[in-house]
Amino acid sequence: MAYKNFKQTDSRWSNNAYSGYTIKSQGCGPTSIADAVYDLNNKITPAKTAKWMEENGCSCHGSGTYYSGMVKGLKHFGYDAIQCNYTSIYGKTNAAVVTDFLKKIKSGKYIGIACMGKSIWTTSGHYVFVRKVSEGHIYIYDPYNTSSKCELTTRNQWEKYVKYLFLIKKPLGYVVTDRAVQKRVEPKALAKIKTVGKFAKGTRLAYDKVQGNYLHIMGTDDVWIHKKNTSVTV
């Protein structure tokens, strides 16, 4: 498991255009998505997520990222994701949608993104990546802030500032290739299908479906591999 705490203020991409301004000022959405996608593709950066999202209708000019754009971006980069609520829950406590969100992340099968309202996290609206939930704490990668209070919190300190939540289903597992492995367009023997290249030896891959001896690889254009010549990894 390898998430990344990217910052939209990083000089490598902070001045790249996004939503009519820059990643630094408007790019918390693509940056939080890059945090999550790094687990599927360690070549990802906020520059890459922002570019695709800007070009594919995910950004709202002058206002960051559409809620629907977050789901669209996550799905494009390989995740099964949903928006949990369509009415803001800002100011509320003990909301059922928050209970479900935290329970699912705590199960270890999900991660999430939260859109925060006015609080220590933001003066208006701000996406943060929720990577882990334990019995007493919520672990966050904040695309803008570096304060420990913004990245390690509790439900009581966090919940009333949440506006919208997004759940992201994690991979079923991970493998690493022991040799070059063919990319298949279907979970079938090579003699029956065409291939679209190979994964090099030593490539770490995340998968979300298993069909017989075949694994569906996340973060790709619907690619399958045979699990022969792979080893389980984390």
N, C-alpha and C positions, 0 to 999 in steps of 0.2 A: 504494500500500500504506500503510495507516494504522492501526497498532495503537495501543493506549493503555495507559499504565502507571497504571491505577487503583490506589488504595490503600483497603483495607477500613477504615482508620482515618480516612478523610476525614469531616469533621464533617457533610457533606451527607447521609450515609447510615449512618455508623458505629453509630448507636443504633437503626437500624431492626431490627425483630425478624427473627431467622433461627435455625432449628434449636433453638428453646427459649431462645436467648440473643439475641445481636445480630450484625450483620454484622461488627462490629469483632472479636468474639471467635470467631465460627464461620464467617464468610463468605468464606473464601479460595476456595472452589469457585466460587460465582457471580461473584466478582470476577475470577478468572482467565478465566472464560468471557467476561465483559464486555470484557476486554482484547482477546480474539480477535474478538469479534463487532463491535467498533467498526469494523473494516475493512469490514463489510457495512452497518452502520447507525450513523452517527455521532451518533445520538440516544440510543444505549444507555447505560446506567449500571449499576453494581452494584445500585442500588436496584431497577431494573427486572428484572434477571436473578434477583435474590434473591426478589423477590415472586412471580414465576412459578414458580420452583423450589420455594418453600415451599408454594405452593398446589397443586402437581402431583406431590407425592410424591418429590421429589428429595432433600429434607433428612432427615437422621437425627437425631431429637430428642436434643440434648445432645452430638452427635458430628459436627457439620458436614454433609457431603454424601456420600450413597451413591456408590460407584463407578459403579453403573448410572445414578445421577442425573446424573452428569457427562455421560455419553453422551446421555441423554435431553434434558438442557438444551441441549447443543450442537446436537443435531438440531432441536430446536424453534426455535432462533434462526437456523437456516439452514445449518448445516454437516453434511457427511458425516463422521462420526467413529466411531472404534472404540476399545475398551479392548484394549490389546496383550497384557497378561498378567493371569492370575487367581490366581496364587500370588505372594506378595511376593518380590522379589529383593533385599530389604534386606541389606546386608553382602556381597553378591556382587560380583565383578569379571569383566570380559570376558564378560558375559552376551550371548547372541545377540540377545535382544530389544532390548537397549540399542544394540547395533551396528546393527540394522535401523532402529530409531527415529531415531538420529542420521544415518544414511545418507539416509533419506527426507527429513528436514528439510533436510539439506545440499543435496539435489537442487533445492530451491526450490519443490517441489510440495506440501509439507506444512508445518504447524506442529504444536505439541503441547502437552500439559499433563502434568506429572509430579507424582505424589504423593510427597512427601519424608518420610522418617522422621527420628528424632532426629539432630540435626546443627546446623550453624550456621543452618539454615533454620527449625528448629522443635524443640520439646521432645517432640513426639509425632507428629503428622501434619499435613501442610500442602501444598496445591496451589500450583504455580507455573506460569506460562505460558512455554513455551520457544518463542521467536519466530524464532530463527536459529541455525544451526550453521555454523562456518567450519572451516578445516583444524585450528586449534588451540584454538578457543574455543566455548563454549556461551553464548548470549545469552538472559537470562531477565528477565521482568518478575515481580517478587515482590510479591504483593498486600499483604504486611505489612511486610517489611523494606526498608530503604533503603540498606543497606550495599553498597558496590560488589562485595564478595566474594560477595554473594548474587545479584547480577545479571550478573556476568561470571565464568565459571568454566571449568574444563577437565574432560574426562572423568574423569581420575584423581582430581580433587578432588570430583567430583559423584556418580559412578556408585554407589559403595558405600552411599550414603544414599537411593537411589531405592527406593521400594516398588512403585509401579504407574505405568504409562505409558499415555497416550491420544494417538492420532494423529488429526489433523484435516486433511482435504483442502482445499487452497486453491482459490480460484476459477480457472477457465480464463483469465479476463481481466476487464477493466473497461471500461465505456463511460460517457460522459456525454451526456445528452440535449441536442440542439441546439434542440429545441422540445418542447412538451408531447407525450408519447408514450402511446398507449393501452395499458392493462394488459389482456392477453388470458388467458382461462382455458385456451386450447389454442394450439398453434403453427399457427394457420390464419388465413386471410383474415377480415377483420372481418365480411364479409357472411355468414359461416358460423358465427359464434360470438358469444357475449355478451362484453361488456367489463365491467371492474370498477373503472373510474376511469382516471386518468392519472397519469403521473409528470411533474412540472413541469419546465420548461426548466432546464437546469443541474444536474440530479440525477445524481450519480455512482452507478452500479449495478455490482454484481459478478454474473457469470454462471457457471454450472457445466455447462450443456448448450447445444449448438448443433444445431438441426434446420432445415436449409435456411437461410432468411433470418431465422430466429427464435432468440431467446436466452432461456434460462430464468433468471430472476432469483433470486438467493439471498436469504435472509432475508425471504421473502414467502410468502404462502399459495399456492404453486404458480402463479406468475404468469409469463407470457411476454410478450416485446415483439418487434416487427419492428425489425431493426437499422437500417432507414432512419431518417434524422434523429437518428443517434447518431454520436459520434466516439470512437475508441479513446483511453483514458486510462490512468493508473496509480493 
